[in-house]
């Protein structure tokens, strides 16, 4: 798995992964992050998300939801990011350095 994907999944691991669905702020962050990774040419795959979720004991519902977003973005489907400002420039900078 590329280092940039590892870092993105580290950010997700810092969220409340025991909840069945991500909080609205976390949802916007994850979607923005996945969209940005695709723009960088290193899309996050649903497989990576599922592997990390299983490894770290994320809620199965949370994992499925996040993996679904990864799959949707990777395949080029449209996705709505309600609050794009939650995916910070700091995170972008950290991810860009790993590509």
ChimeraX attribute file (.defattr): number of C-alpha atoms within 10 A of each C-alpha:
attribute: neighborCount
match mode: 1-to-1
recipient: residues
	/A:1	8
	/A:2	11
	/A:3	12
	/A:4	20
	/A:5	22
	/A:6	17
	/A:7	15
	/A:8	20
	/A:9	18
	/A:10	12
	/A:11	15
	/A:12	22
	/A:13	16
	/A:14	9
	/A:15	16
	/A:16	15
	/A:17	21
	/A:18	15
	/A:19	14
	/A:20	15
	/A:21	18
	/A:22	21
	/A:23	13
	/A:24	13
	/A:25	15
	/A:26	20
	/A:27	23
	/A:28	20
	/A:29	24
	/A:30	25
	/A:31	24
	/A:32	24
	/A:33	27
	/A:34	25
	/A:35	24
	/A:36	19
	/A:37	23
	/A:38	18
	/A:39	10
	/A:40	13
	/A:41	11
	/A:42	16
	/A:43	21
	/A:44	27
	/A:45	21
	/A:46	21
	/A:47	12
	/A:48	15
	/A:49	25
	/A:50	19
	/A:51	13
	/A:52	18
	/A:53	22
	/A:54	12
	/A:55	9
	/A:56	11
	/A:57	13
	/A:58	21
	/A:59	17
	/A:60	17
	/A:61	15
	/A:62	19
	/A:63	24
	/A:64	18
	/A:65	17
	/A:66	23
	/A:67	21
	/A:68	16
	/A:69	22
	/A:70	26
	/A:71	18
	/A:72	18
	/A:73	23
	/A:74	19
	/A:75	12
	/A:76	11
	/A:77	9
	/A:78	9
	/A:79	12
	/A:80	9
	/A:81	17
	/A:82	14
	/A:83	15
	/A:84	16
	/A:85	12
	/A:86	19
	/A:87	20
	/A:88	12
	/A:89	10
	/A:90	9
	/A:91	15
	/A:92	15
	/A:93	10
	/A:94	13
	/A:95	20
	/A:96	13
	/A:97	9
	/A:98	12
	/A:99	13
